[in-house]
Amino acid sequence: MSARDDAVDVAWNPGRDPAWRPQHGLEDQALALHHALDGYAPTPLHAAPSLAADLGLGAVLLKDESSRFGLPAFKALGAWWATAWAVAQRLGALALATQPEALREHARGAPLTLVCATEGNHGRAVGRAARWLGLAALVVVPEDTAPARVQAIEAEGARVEHVDGDYDAAVRHAAALADDRHLVIADTSWPGYEEVPRRVVEGYATIFAELDAQLDGRAVDLVVVPIGVGSLAAAAARHFRVTPGELPRLIGLEPIDAACALASARAGEPVTVAGRQGSIMAGLNCPTPSPDAWPQLAAAFDAFCAVGDEHVRRGMRLLAAAGLDRGACAGGVVGGLGALLGDHAHRQALSLPDDATALLVLTEGVTDRAAFAAAVGREPTSATR
């Protein structure tokens, strides 16, 4: 184990603005689309008393995104809504964006290829959406993407193209392919390309709409969300900062070598982190936050915590012991919170009540069986809840 594997870095956000309130968009339309799709069901909210005891909290609740529309991650929510909206707009049928069967009939066979960059889960979700709509898909991945993730994307019928370099290089390559026959479905923004990433954020709002019903008025004191480019975190910010108040505390979790939100908070502006991003939290290996998402994170999040992979593996083991075999991004949220709360000064800075309730968003199931086995010491099982 290297020193980086056991590293922890925490940045308290100087840009946090208690007066900030979000402007909402098409979240209701995204929710309507999701409800109209075959296989839609709210994902479970688990109570985890063993984790609460381990972390010294009153309660731990786990929003479990290990299965969405038959895919092992939350990404389908954003990818489906962004794809439906973008395809409907491209074909001049925007009224069909919330009507999946009608849009499918309208789009099938169109000379259109959906293009995206990914570390795995977003690309697989876009590939699934393209196949369902009868369209082609091209997914661009960084050179060191795990073979299991590539194979899962190809199983959706998408063509995969590797590029030299990191996730940012894959994004640049995918963006350059945009033309009349290639429609880019990205979950990060760049100048002149903001609308589709905003649809992705709106799609993720479904998670939090479900949470409102599942919590049934129960207060949450602390929310931990994994951060890649920041789209899911932006959805969390828009949900939890609608009303004034210091609680819940919002904490973003990142890999130690891809802590772009943490670095941006310290710099006071979006920055790109240098070096290789090689965490087992593959979906979070993003060196640059989305420019459109970042101002929302900067205003809403209290702190950003970056951890090395040993904390991720510990979180995976804790989840497995609780009956939940889940992937590295889910383990990172658990292990990262443990590292944060294990530091007395950081715990005091959170100013949580003694019986605090923490909500952790588990964004993926086991998407890399080899990584899970190496962390937990056994193969994942299908018998976990």
matplotlib code that plots the C-alpha trace (Angstrom):
import matplotlib.pyplot as plt

x = [0.0, 1.4, 1.0, -1.5, -3.7, -4.2, -4.3, -7.1, -7.6, -10.4, -11.2, -13.8, -15.5, -14.9, -17.4, -20.3, -23.2, -26.0, -28.2, -27.9, -31.1, -31.2, -33.1, -34.9, -35.5, -37.2, -37.0, -40.7, -40.5, -37.5, -39.5, -42.5, -40.2, -38.8, -42.2, -43.2, -40.3, -40.7, -39.0, -39.1, -39.2, -37.8, -34.5, -34.4, -33.4, -31.7, -31.2, -27.7, -27.4, -24.0, -22.6, -24.1, -22.4, -19.1, -19.3, -20.6, -23.8, -27.4, -28.5, -27.1, -29.4, -28.2, -29.9, -29.0, -28.5, -27.1, -29.9, -31.6, -33.6, -31.5, -28.2, -25.8, -25.6, -27.6, -26.4, -29.4, -31.6, -29.5, -28.6, -32.2, -33.6, -30.7, -30.9, -34.7, -34.6, -31.7, -33.0, -36.5, -35.0, -32.7, -35.7, -38.0, -40.3, -39.6, -43.2, -42.2, -39.4, -41.5, -43.3, -40.8, -42.8, -43.8, -40.2, -39.0, -41.2, -40.3, -36.5, -36.1, -33.8, -32.8, -29.3, -28.1, -25.3, -25.2, -21.7, -20.4, -17.2, -17.2, -15.3, -18.0, -21.4, -22.6, -21.4, -23.3, -26.5, -26.2, -25.6, -28.7, -30.8, -29.5, -30.3, -33.8, -34.4, -33.0, -30.0, -26.3, -23.9, -20.2, -18.6, -15.2, -13.2, -9.8, -6.9, -6.8, -10.5, -11.1, -11.9, -15.0, -16.4, -15.6, -17.3, -20.4, -20.7, -20.2, -22.8, -25.3, -24.5, -22.3, -19.0, -16.2, -13.2, -10.2, -8.2, -4.8, -5.0, -7.6, -11.3, -10.8, -9.1, -12.1, -14.5, -12.5, -12.5, -16.2, -17.0, -15.1, -17.3, -20.5, -22.2, -25.5, -25.2, -23.5, -25.3, -23.2, -24.7, -22.2, -22.6, -20.1, -20.3, -18.0, -18.5, -21.4, -22.5, -24.6, -28.1, -27.6, -25.5, -28.3, -30.7, -28.4, -28.6, -32.4, -32.5, -30.6, -33.3, -35.5, -33.2, -34.1, -37.7, -37.9, -36.0, -38.6, -41.3, -39.0, -37.9, -41.5, -40.5, -37.5, -34.7, -31.3, -28.2, -25.5, -25.5, -22.4, -22.4, -19.6, -18.2, -16.8, -17.6, -20.2, -23.6, -25.0, -23.7, -25.4, -28.7, -28.1, -27.3, -30.5, -32.6, -31.2, -30.7, -34.2, -34.9, -32.5, -30.6, -27.2, -28.4, -28.0, -24.3, -23.3, -20.0, -18.5, -16.4, -13.6, -10.5, -7.3, -5.7, -8.9, -10.0, -11.0, -13.8, -11.6, -8.9, -11.4, -12.8, -9.3, -8.6, -12.0, -12.5, -12.7, -9.3, -7.9, -5.8, -2.6, -1.3, -2.7, -6.2, -6.1, -8.5, -10.6, -13.5, -13.3, -16.4, -14.9, -11.5, -12.3, -9.7, -12.0, -15.4, -18.2, -18.2, -21.9, -22.2, -19.4, -21.0, -23.8, -21.3, -19.4, -22.4, -24.1, -21.4, -19.8, -16.7, -15.0, -13.2, -10.7, -9.4, -7.1, -8.1, -7.5, -10.4, -12.5, -11.8, -12.6, -15.9, -16.6, -15.9, -18.2, -21.0, -20.4, -20.6, -23.9, -25.2, -24.6, -22.1, -21.5, -18.9, -16.0, -17.8, -20.3, -17.5, -15.7, -18.7, -18.7, -14.9, -14.5, -17.1, -15.3, -12.0, -13.7, -15.5, -12.4, -10.6, -11.8, -11.2, -13.2, -16.0, -16.2, -16.3, -19.4, -21.3, -23.6, -26.1, -25.1, -27.7, -27.1, -28.6, -26.4, -27.6, -25.1, -25.8, -24.4, -24.1, -23.2, -23.4, -20.4, -19.3, -15.8, -15.9, -12.1, -11.8, -14.5, -12.9, -9.5, -11.1, -13.5, -11.6, -14.4, -16.5, -19.7, -22.9, -26.4, -27.9, -27.3, -30.3]
y = [0.0, 3.4, 6.6, 7.9, 4.9, 5.9, 9.6, 11.9, 15.6, 17.9, 21.4, 23.5, 25.5, 29.2, 29.9, 28.4, 30.9, 30.4, 32.9, 30.9, 29.4, 27.2, 28.0, 24.9, 23.7, 20.7, 18.3, 17.6, 16.6, 14.4, 12.7, 12.2, 10.5, 8.2, 7.2, 6.4, 4.1, 0.4, -0.9, 2.3, 1.9, 4.0, 2.6, 1.5, 3.6, 1.3, 1.9, 0.8, 0.6, -1.3, 1.6, 4.2, 2.4, 2.3, 6.0, 7.2, 8.5, 8.2, 6.7, 6.1, 5.9, 4.6, 5.6, 2.5, 3.3, -0.2, -0.9, 1.6, 0.3, -2.9, -1.1, -1.1, 2.7, 5.9, 7.2, 6.0, 8.8, 11.6, 9.8, 8.9, 12.4, 14.1, 11.7, 11.9, 15.7, 16.1, 13.5, 15.0, 18.5, 17.3, 15.6, 18.6, 16.7, 18.2, 17.5, 13.8, 14.1, 12.8, 10.2, 7.3, 5.0, 7.8, 9.1, 5.6, 5.3, 8.7, 8.2, 4.6, 4.3, 8.0, 8.6, 9.7, 8.4, 9.3, 10.1, 10.4, 10.2, 8.0, 6.2, 3.5, 4.0, 7.0, 5.4, 2.2, 4.2, 6.2, 3.0, 1.4, 4.5, 4.5, 0.8, 1.3, 4.2, 2.3, 4.6, 4.0, 4.9, 5.7, 5.8, 7.3, 6.0, 6.9, 4.6, 2.8, 2.1, -1.3, -4.1, -5.0, -1.6, -1.6, -5.0, -3.8, -0.8, -3.0, -5.4, -2.5, -2.5, 0.7, 1.0, 1.9, 4.1, 4.4, 7.7, 8.4, 10.3, 10.9, 11.6, 15.2, 13.9, 11.6, 14.5, 16.7, 13.9, 13.2, 16.9, 17.2, 14.6, 16.6, 17.3, 16.7, 12.9, 12.8, 14.0, 14.4, 13.4, 14.7, 15.0, 17.8, 21.3, 23.5, 27.0, 26.8, 23.3, 23.7, 22.5, 18.7, 18.7, 20.6, 17.9, 15.3, 17.2, 17.4, 13.7, 13.0, 15.1, 12.0, 10.4, 13.2, 13.3, 9.7, 10.5, 13.1, 10.4, 7.8, 10.1, 11.1, 14.2, 12.8, 15.3, 14.6, 16.3, 15.2, 14.2, 12.7, 12.6, 11.3, 13.9, 13.3, 16.3, 17.4, 16.7, 14.5, 16.9, 19.8, 17.9, 17.4, 21.1, 22.1, 19.8, 20.4, 24.2, 25.1, 26.2, 28.2, 26.7, 25.2, 21.6, 19.3, 19.6, 18.7, 16.9, 15.9, 12.8, 12.5, 10.3, 11.8, 12.0, 13.5, 15.9, 18.6, 20.0, 20.2, 22.0, 24.3, 25.2, 26.2, 28.1, 29.9, 29.0, 25.8, 24.2, 21.1, 18.7, 17.4, 13.9, 10.5, 9.7, 6.0, 5.4, 2.3, 4.7, 4.8, 6.9, 9.7, 9.9, 13.3, 16.1, 19.0, 20.0, 20.8, 24.6, 24.7, 22.6, 24.2, 27.4, 25.4, 23.2, 26.2, 27.9, 24.8, 22.4, 22.8, 20.7, 18.4, 15.2, 13.3, 9.9, 7.2, 3.8, 2.1, 4.0, 3.0, -0.7, -0.3, 1.2, -1.7, -4.2, -2.4, -2.4, -6.0, -6.8, -5.0, -7.3, -4.8, -5.9, -2.6, -0.9, 1.3, 4.7, 3.4, 2.2, 5.5, 7.4, 5.1, 5.0, 8.7, 9.6, 7.3, 9.1, 12.5, 11.7, 9.9, 13.2, 15.0, 18.5, 17.8, 16.2, 19.2, 21.5, 19.8, 20.9, 17.9, 16.9, 13.9, 11.7, 12.9, 11.2, 10.8, 10.2, 8.5, 8.2, 4.8, 5.4, 2.0, -1.7, -4.0, -2.8, -4.3, -7.8, -8.0, -4.8, -5.9, -9.3, -7.6, -5.3, -7.6, -10.9, -12.8, -12.7, -10.6, -12.4, -11.9, -12.7, -9.3, -7.1]
z = [0.0, -0.9, 1.2, -1.4, -0.9, 2.7, 2.1, 3.2, 2.3, 3.4, 2.1, 3.9, 1.2, 1.6, -1.2, 0.7, 0.4, 2.9, 0.9, -2.4, -3.7, -6.9, -10.1, -11.2, -14.8, -16.3, -13.4, -13.5, -17.2, -16.4, -13.7, -16.1, -18.6, -16.0, -14.7, -18.3, -19.0, -18.6, -15.5, -13.5, -9.8, -6.9, -5.7, -2.0, 1.0, 3.5, 7.2, 8.2, 12.0, 11.9, 9.8, 12.2, 15.1, 13.3, 12.4, 15.7, 14.3, 15.3, 12.0, 8.5, 5.5, 2.2, -1.1, -3.1, -6.8, -7.6, -10.1, -12.4, -15.3, -15.1, -15.2, -12.1, -11.6, -11.3, -14.6, -16.5, -15.0, -16.4, -19.6, -20.5, -19.9, -21.7, -24.6, -24.9, -24.8, -27.2, -29.7, -29.7, -30.2, -33.0, -34.8, -34.4, -32.0, -28.6, -27.5, -27.5, -25.0, -22.1, -24.3, -24.7, -26.9, -29.3, -29.4, -30.1, -33.1, -34.3, -33.9, -35.0, -38.0, -38.0, -39.4, -36.0, -33.8, -30.1, -28.9, -25.3, -23.3, -20.2, -17.5, -17.8, -16.4, -18.4, -21.6, -20.9, -20.1, -23.3, -25.2, -23.7, -24.5, -28.1, -28.6, -27.3, -29.6, -32.6, -33.0, -33.2, -30.3, -30.1, -26.7, -26.2, -23.2, -21.7, -22.6, -19.2, -18.8, -17.2, -19.7, -17.7, -18.2, -21.9, -22.4, -20.6, -23.0, -26.0, -24.8, -25.2, -28.9, -28.7, -30.5, -28.1, -29.1, -26.9, -26.8, -25.4, -22.1, -19.4, -19.1, -20.3, -23.4, -24.1, -23.6, -26.1, -28.7, -28.3, -28.6, -31.8, -33.4, -33.2, -36.6, -38.3, -37.8, -34.4, -31.3, -28.2, -24.9, -22.3, -18.6, -18.4, -20.0, -22.0, -23.6, -26.0, -24.7, -21.6, -22.4, -22.5, -19.3, -17.6, -18.7, -17.1, -13.8, -14.1, -14.6, -11.4, -9.5, -9.6, -7.0, -4.6, -5.4, -4.4, -1.2, -0.2, -0.3, 1.4, 4.2, 4.9, 6.7, 8.6, 9.0, 7.6, 9.1, 6.7, 3.0, 1.3, -2.5, -4.8, -7.2, -10.7, -12.9, -10.4, -12.1, -9.4, -6.8, -8.6, -8.4, -4.6, -4.2, -6.0, -3.8, -0.4, -0.6, -1.6, 2.0, 4.3, 7.1, 7.9, 7.8, 6.1, 5.7, 2.2, 1.7, -1.7, -1.9, -4.5, -5.3, -3.8, -7.4, -9.0, -6.4, -8.9, -6.7, -3.6, -5.6, -7.2, -3.7, -2.5, -5.7, -5.7, -9.3, -11.4, -11.9, -13.5, -11.4, -12.9, -13.0, -13.5, -12.2, -11.4, -8.5, -8.4, -8.1, -11.9, -12.5, -10.4, -12.2, -13.7, -13.5, -14.2, -12.8, -15.2, -15.6, -15.5, -12.4, -10.4, -9.3, -7.7, -5.8, -4.7, -3.3, -1.7, -0.4, 3.0, 2.3, -0.1, 1.1, -1.0, -0.1, -1.3, -2.4, 0.9, 2.4, -0.6, 0.0, 3.7, 2.7, 0.3, 3.1, 5.5, 3.0, 2.2, 5.9, 6.1, 3.3, 0.4, -2.3, -4.0, -6.2, -5.5, -5.8, -3.2, -1.0, -1.3, 0.2, 3.2, 3.7, 3.0, 5.6, 8.1, 7.4, 7.8, 11.0, 12.4, 12.6, 15.8, 14.3, 11.2, 13.2, 15.4, 12.4, 11.1, 14.2, 14.0, 16.7, 18.8, 17.2, 13.7, 10.7, 7.6, 4.1, 1.8, -1.9, -3.2, -6.9, -8.3, -7.8, -8.7, -12.1, -11.8, -10.3, -10.1, -8.1, -5.8, -5.2, -4.5, -2.0, -0.2, -0.5, -2.3, -5.4, -5.3, -4.7, -5.9, -2.6, -1.0, -0.5]

ax = plt.figure().add_subplot(projection="3d")
ax.plot(x, y, z, "-o")
ax.set_aspect("equal")
plt.show()
